[in-house]
Amino acid sequence: MAKKQTKLNELHDAYRAVFSTPDGERVLEHLCKSAFMHDSTYVQGDSHETVHREGQRRLVLSILRFIEKDPKDIQQMMENSNG
């Protein structure tokens, strides 16, 4: 069990190292934009596309939670970079 926790801690550190760089933040911002983090995932009349979009959103949310980053911080960063 301790070995599993150590590996999880190492993975957590790796995620944080990657996404704490300027390039990593740019990638994270792009992921948030393309994964409907701040938009609706609902597509009227197309349940398959809705589920697909929600799956994308869920993956990005998982990354944000793993690196302990608030999605609101990303939204503010996106708004600031758009002027």
QUIQUI-V863469 format. One record per residue. N is the residue number from 1. RES is the residue in three letters. BURIAL is b if it has 9 or more other ideal C-beta (glycine too) atoms within 8 Angstrom, else e. D_LAST is the distance of its C-alpha to the last C-alpha in Angstrom with 1 decimal. Layout:
n = [N	N]
res = [RES	RES]
burial = [BURIAL	BURIAL]
d_last = [D_LAST	D_LAST]
This chain:
n = [1	2	3	4	5	6	7	8	9	10	11	12	13	14	15	16	17	18	19	20	21	22	23	24	25	26	27	28	29	30	31	32	33	34	35	36	37	38	39	40	41	42	43	44	45	46	47	48	49	50	51	52	53	54	55	56	57	58	59	60	61	62	63	64	65	66	67	68	69	70	71	72	73	74	75	76	77	78	79	80	81	82	83]
res = [MET	ALA	LYS	LYS	GLN	THR	LYS	LEU	ASN	GLU	LEU	HIS	ASP	ALA	TYR	ARG	ALA	VAL	PHE	SER	THR	PRO	ASP	GLY	GLU	ARG	VAL	LEU	GLU	HIS	LEU	CYS	LYS	SER	ALA	PHE	MET	HIS	ASP	SER	THR	TYR	VAL	GLN	GLY	ASP	SER	HIS	GLU	THR	VAL	HIS	ARG	GLU	GLY	GLN	ARG	ARG	LEU	VAL	LEU	SER	ILE	LEU	ARG	PHE	ILE	GLU	LYS	ASP	PRO	LYS	ASP	ILE	GLN	GLN	MET	MET	GLU	ASN	SER	ASN	GLY]
burial = [e	e	e	e	e	e	e	e	e	e	e	b	e	e	b	b	e	e	b	e	e	e	e	b	b	e	b	b	b	e	b	b	b	e	b	b	b	e	e	e	b	e	b	e	e	e	e	e	e	b	e	e	b	b	e	b	b	e	b	b	b	e	b	b	e	e	b	e	b	e	b	e	e	b	b	e	b	b	e	e	e	e	e]
d_last = [47.9	46.8	46.2	43.9	41.9	41.7	40.3	37.8	36.7	36.4	34.3	32.0	31.7	31.0	28.1	26.6	27.1	25.4	22.3	21.9	21.2	17.9	19.1	20.2	17.0	15.4	18.4	18.2	14.7	16.1	19.2	17.6	15.8	19.2	21.4	20.1	19.3	17.3	19.1	22.8	25.1	27.7	28.8	31.4	34.7	33.8	34.7	34.6	31.0	30.1	32.0	30.4	26.9	28.0	29.5	26.3	24.6	27.5	27.4	23.9	24.8	27.8	25.9	23.6	26.7	28.6	26.1	25.8	22.1	20.9	18.9	17.0	15.7	14.5	12.8	11.0	10.2	8.9	6.7	5.4	5.4	3.8	0.0]
